[in-house]
Amino acid sequence: MSSDKDVKSKVLSLLEDSRPDKDVKTEVLTLDAGLLEGGGQVIRNCIGLSCLLNKPVKLLNARAKRKDPGLKPQHASGLKLMQDLYQAELQGGNIGSQEIYFKPNGVNTSDTFIADTQTAGSITLLIQISLPALLFSAPPPKKKLFLPPRSKKVILKGGTTVIASPPIDFLIEVFKPIVEREFGLHFNINIVGRGYYPQGKGEVVLRVDPIVERTLKPLNLVDRGEITKVRGRVTIANKSKQIGKRMATAASEVLTEAALPELENIQFDIEINSEKINAGKGLIRLWAETSTGCIISGNDIKETPEEVGKNAAEKLIRNIKHGGCVDEHLQDQLIIFMALAESRSKLVSGPITLHTRTAIHFIETMSGAKFHIKKLDSSESLVNIQDNSLDWDEGMYLIECEGIGLMVSK
């Protein structure tokens, strides 16, 4: 078995070889993207790691388990963005394609990039595919003393608030504070304009500070602590604030009626914002903040105002009840960063989602990082992520990862 030092040396060598002045022929890694969850997340993680580790990859059966298999506009736009970032050879990047070939050819030294879905395709998913690669997109320093790398700017166009994807607000209010604090990275998300289904036309500017001569810190989220506040924000599109008040009232009523001990004596602070755009449904985001810095959320954008508020509150309650440090949306988004970080990351979560199991499978396969999952209320020491006989929808779990300690270094 290779030591952590051996793995890190191998990864640094691969990263070095990915620069344009290297002529390296690397064997193509062929993967069945239809395994487990079989959705777009497989594409985002595998293409990101292909860039970071200079591993050409062929993905078969892309989004095979979706109602309409193959690439949608947001997936095609994400692939084009990654092609630009790493000057890659791309085949099968068109809408509807179920087979993708991607070969990175070195970091593009440009400072500004654009990705436009030309639909209401999710901007959140564009950030998910590009953020890890952008973090390691600086060229290696050539001298011992060097200036910090310039930030990378990506202009993203599409939908900010759409069905079947976390809203952009989730990244700002939940994802960003956690990953910046835990992993030691920095980026900024600025909403220029919101885009709703079906028109889209939203715009977000992402700025990322690449990291050089250091690794990501290991994650350590094992103690949720006590809930200190519950906050919320309603965003309504060109509608009366009275509709927003109906959402907020419905959410507050459900949270109060739940009578959770964790929410005793907690005030619910829910803001209401109205934005002048032509179309789109309202969105409510709820999140609980804890004494140890955890942020647990629930959100909804569908149905009537009362149903939106009720559904978001029920999602938050469910995530509070399981006792873990993250909600189901944040859970799988942390996996790739745990793999890239140095040393051993630890995360205590509630039920393991199929998204998370899928992320672990493909990220282990591509990166060499090693994950271990233990069900905390079970006598079993470790569980297998591909074991479908387990009841993954119940209990608390400890997810540990021996990361590869990826680093851009001279």
N, C-alpha and C positions, 0 to 999 in steps of 0.2 A: 504494500500500500504506500502511495506517495505521501510524503510529509506536506504540511501546509506550506513550508518554504519552497519545496519542489513545485507545488501547484502554482504558487505566486510567481516564481521565476519563469515558468512556462507561459503564464498569462502575459507577463511583461514582455517576453520575447515575441509572442503573437501580436501584441499591440504595436511593438516596434516594427514588426514586419508589415504591418498594415499601412505604413506610410508610403507615399507615391514613389519614393526612390528605391523601393524594394521590389524585386521581381520574384515573387514566391508563388509556386503552384501548390495549392492546397486542395485536398480531396473534398468533393462536395458531400455534404451531409444531407441525406434524404430522410424526411420525416413525414409520417401520416398525420396531418393536421386535423383529421376527423376523429381522433381518439378522445375519450372522456367527454369534456364539454363541447368540443368540436366547433368552436365559434371564432370570432375575430380576435379574441385575446391571444390565441396561439400565434397568429400572424404577428401581432405587435411585439410579443416577447421574443419570438425567434428571429425576427428581422433586426430588432435592437441588439440582440446578442451576436448576430452575424456581423454587424458593424463593429462592435466593441472587441470581438475576439478574432476578427479577420477570418471568419469561417463561411465560405460559400454554402448556401443552403437551398435545397429544393423542397417545397412544401406541396404535398399532395392532398386532395380532398379538402380544400380550403372552405371553411364554414359549412361542412357537409351536414351538420345536424341542425341547420337553420331551415326555416320554412322555404326561403329562396336561397339555395346554396350559392357559393361563389362570392366574389368581391362586390361590395356596395360602394357608392361614391366616397364615403369616408375612408374605406380601406384602400381604395385605389389612390386617393389623395395622400394618404399616409405613406404608402409605398413610394410614390413620386417624391415626397419630401425626403425620405430616407435615401433614395437614390441621389438626390441633390447633395445631401449632407456628406455622404461618403463616396461620391463619384462612382456609383455602383453600376454594374451591368444588371439590368432588370428585364426579365421575360415573364409574360403572363400577368402584367400589372393592370390589365384592362378590366372594366366592370363586367362581372359575370364569370371571370376566370376562376377555375378551381385548382389550377396548378401554377406555382410561382417558382421562378429561379432568381436568386439574388446573390450577386458577388460584389462585395465592397472592394474599392480600389484606392482607399486612402481618404483622409479627412479633407473636405473642402475648406479652404482657409477664408472664404468669404464670411462677412459678419451678419448678413441679412438674408433671410429666406422667406418664401411665401408658399402657403398651401391653401388652395381654394377648392372646396367640395362642389361648388356651384349648385348646391342643394341645401337642405337642412341637415346634412350629414354632421355628426357630432364633432365639435371642436375639442371636447374633453378627450375623445379617443385619439385625436391627432396629437394632443399633448402626451398622452400615455405612450404612444409609440416612439416619440422623439426625445422625451426628456432624458432618459438614461444615456442615449448616444450623445446628446448635446453636452451633458456634464463632463464627458471625456473627449471633447472635440478639439481641445487645444493641441497645437503641435508640441512635441517634447522640447523642453528648454535646452539650448545649446551651451549655455554658460552656467557657472555656479550661481552667479547673481543675475537675476532676470526680473523683468517687469511682470506683474500679474497679467494673465491673458485677458484680451478684450471679451466683453460679454457677447453672446450670440442672440440675435433678434429674429424671431419668427412671427410673421403676420399670418394669422389663421382666420379663414372665412368659412362660415357654415352655420350650424345650429348651436346655440348655447344652452337651450332648454328643450330637450327632446325626449321622447319615450325610448326606453330600453338603453339608456346611458345616464350615468350620474350627471347632473347639471354642472355647469362651469363653477357655480357657487360652491359645490362640494369640494372641488380642488382648492379653492381659495380659503374656505372656512374650516375644513377638516384635514384634508390631505397635506396641504402646504405647511401649516404649523408643525405637524408631527414629523414629516420627513426632514424639514430644515433643522429642527432641534435634535432629532435622534441621529441622523446620518451626517450632519455637519455640511449641508449643501445650501445653496442660495439661488432662488429664481423669483421672478415677478410675473404676475398675470394681471393684465389691464384689460377690462372689458370696454372696448370702444363703442360697441352697440350690440344689443341682444338680437338673437335670431331664433324664431320659433317655427315649429312645423306648421304648414308645409313650405312656407316661403324661404326660410333660412335667412340669409343676408345679415347674419351676425358677424362681428369682427372682434377678435381678441389678439392682443400683442403679448407674446411670451418672450421674456428676456432671461437668459440663463448665464450664470457665471461658471465657466469651466473650471475644473479643479486640476491642479498640477502638483507633482511631487508629494502627494499624500493620497491616502485612501479614504473611502467613506467609513465613518465610525460604525461599529456594530450596534444594532437595535437592541434596546432593553426595555420592553414594555411587558412587565410581569405583575404589576400591582395597580389595579384600577383606582384604588383609594376611594374617597367619598365624593359623591356628586355635590358640587358647590353651587351650580347655577344651571338653569335651562334657558336657552336663548332660541329665538326664532326670527325668521324674516319672510315676509310675504311679498312676492313681486307679481304685480298684475299688469297686463298689457292693455293700455288705453281703455281702462274700465274704471268704474266708480270705486272709490276706496271702501265703500260699503261692502262690496264683494270680498275684499281682502279682510275686512273685519269679521265677516261670516266664517271665513277659513280659520282665522285666529281664534275665534270664539269656540268653534267646533273642536279644534286641537286642544285648547285649554280645558274644555269640559272632559274630554277623554282622558287627559293626563290626570286630572283631579279625581275622576271616578275610579281610576285604576288603583288608587290608594296604595301605591308602592311605598314601602318603608324608606327606600332610597330618595324619594321625592318629598318626604315630609318636611314641611316648613320651607320648601323651595318656591320662590316666586317665578312665574313664567313671563319672560320679557320678549314679546313678539312685536317686531317692527312691521310696518306696512308701507311699501313703496309702489307708486304707480308710474309706469313708463309709457311714453307716447310712441307706440309703434302700431302698425296696421292690423296685426293679427297675433294670435297666440293665446294659450290658456294661462291661467295663473299658476304660480309655483309657490309652495310653502316648504321651507327648510327648517327643521328643528334640530338642535344639538345640545347635548349635555356636556358640561365641562367638569372635570374632577380635580381633586386636590393633588393628584400626581401628574397632571398635565394630559390626561387622556381626553379625547373628544369623540363622543359617540352620537351618531346622527340618525335621522329619519326624514324622508322627503317624499313628495308626491306632486304630480302635475295633472292628473286625469280627473274625469267626472265632475260633479257639481261642487261648488265651494265647500259645502258641508262634508261631502265625501272626501275631498282633497285633504281638509284639515284632520278628519278622523283617521284616514289611512296613514298620514305622516306620523300622527301621534302613536298609532298602534305599532308602526315600525320602530319608533324610538323606544317604546315600552318593551318590545321584544328584545331589542339589543341591550337594554338595561338589565332585563331579567336574567340573561344568560351569564352575567358576571364577568365577561371578558373585557379586554382593554380596547377593543376595536369593534366597529360594526361590520356587516357583511360586505360592504362596498370597499372599505379601506383594507380589509384583510388580504385579498389577493393582490392588491396594488403594491403592497410592501414586499412581496416575495422576491422580485427581481433585484431590489435594492439590498435585501438581506444577502442575496447570492454574491453581489458585487462588493459588499463591504468586507472589511478585514475581520478576522477572528470569529467568535461565536455570537450570533444574534439570537435573541430570545423573545418570543411573543406568546402571551396568554390570550386565547381567543375563545369565543363561543363556538357553536357548531361550525365545522369546516365545510365551506361551500364547494360545489363542484368546480367553480372558477379557480379556487385556491388549489385544489388537488391537481387540476390541469396545469396551472402555472408551475407548480413544484415539479411535475413530471417532465415538462419540456425544458425548464430551466436547468434542472439537474443534468438532463441528457446533453445539453449544449455547453454548459459552463464548467461542469466538474464539481460544482458546489454540492455539499451533502446536507440534506434535510433529515431531521428526525422528528416524528410526531408522537406525542404521548397523550393518551386520554387521562385526564387528571382524576376522574372518579372511577377508574378501572384498575384491575390488577395487572392488565397487560402493560408491559414496559414500553413497547413501541407498536405502532400500527402501520399498516401498508396503505398508501394513498390509493392504490388500485383495488383495494378490498371492498367490493360492492355489497358484501354481506353485513358490513358494519352499519349502524344507524348514525350516519354522519350529522343528522339533524338534531342531535341531542348532546348535552354535556359540554364540558370545558376541555380545552386542549392546550398543551404546550408545544409550540412549533420552534424548533431550534435549527440553526443553519451554520455550518462551517463555511464561511465565505471565502472567495478567492482573492480578496484584497487587490482588486484591480487598481492600477496606478499609471498615470502618464509620467514618465521619468526619462531623464537624459541617459 
